């Protein structure tokens, strides 16, 4: 196998064989192929795409590069949820404990920030001491006993994807249907789940920015899941503005806690409950959507879902005290608020630009080795369609890097548009794919 030949073949748009994909990916995983050649192949795939057969081969190679979990001993339905990524998307942090209380086993393997999109692991690690690197046997025991465990991708699960995932983040090769599909589905299949719901984002803050692109990705993901015998559905949800109000790691943990305490933003709770209803109805086909939503809302109302989040935090080495008293968390040194320069309706939010602004102020990574400032972030005060007066608050930005904060605020008006007529507000949930 000569790496150059495979890169050249794909750069011409030709189809790679299963053995070519397998040889290249496994050689990169064991260090025989350097980052620069893997980056070249990723960019060739990004530009030229992959056939269905190639995507299935890539998924299979990533899946079989490591260990696959077996939860057949779990007394109940085993399922997971995955989002294709956006800004302010903290649904996993709410949904995992909600479903765990409702006797669904959730072996959730999450990722870190990717491109402009935040990562569930980074948000969990903003809790002091929270360990997302549990031993697989300990994690499996926790999932069976507590119904949920929240970890990152270990060296044993899809190691090929783990290495490629980090490289995609810093080489602008994230927004590719075959690469996204293989990455997501290899990890989910490796979890040993029976059911999977996918939150496929669409809009200017998503990797797939049009409904057609998002539908194509959803169909790709669902077809792979079905092919492996997993009950799989996808919801296409709007990402033309951040989900909820909080952007940034600890900011989103705070909002998740408030959501589990019954004080979450309406859009965040709607998406959370809709995705949860899909899994509950996979487990019990006789359950109506309305009944599935009501079951989830009861776990919030009676406090059991929040208690489960605290229990998970404690078992994974974190300090549940900061969840009980959010005010004790360290605050960023600097903050500034952007206000409306004219009256009118908020008509557009450049959501992806806000995601990259979050990286600039320290809430994300520019390169793999960067440390994250968990106390940096943003808080949206307005949503699309809101009627603003001159001087009304739109967004507050918090950072420990004063220079970065000034640079972000200098471009602040570029992130938002205000018009005199009310805009058309897209539905939050656009489509269901099965």
Secondary structure, DSSP 4 states (H G I P E B T S, - for coil): --HHHHHHHHHTTPPPPHHHHHHHHHHHHTTSS-HHHHHHHHHHHHHH---HHHHHHHHHHHHHTS-----TTSSS-BEEEEE---SS--HHHHHHHHHHHTT-BEEEEE---BTTB--HHHHHTTSTT------HHHHHHHHHHHSEEEEEPPTTSSHHHHHHHHHHHHTT----HHHHHHHHHHHHHHTT-SEEEEEEEESTTSSS-SHHHHHHHHHHHHHHHHHTT-EEEEEEEE-SS-SSSEESHHHHHHHHHHHHTT---HHHHHHHHHHHHHHHHHH-TTS-HHHHHHHHHHHHHTSHHHHHHHHHHHHTT--THHHH-GGGSPPPSEEEEEE-SS-EEEEEE-HHHHHHHHHHTTSS-SSTTPPP-TT-EEEE---TT-EEPTT-EEEEEEES-HHHHHHHHHTGGGGEEEESSPPPPPPSEEEEE-
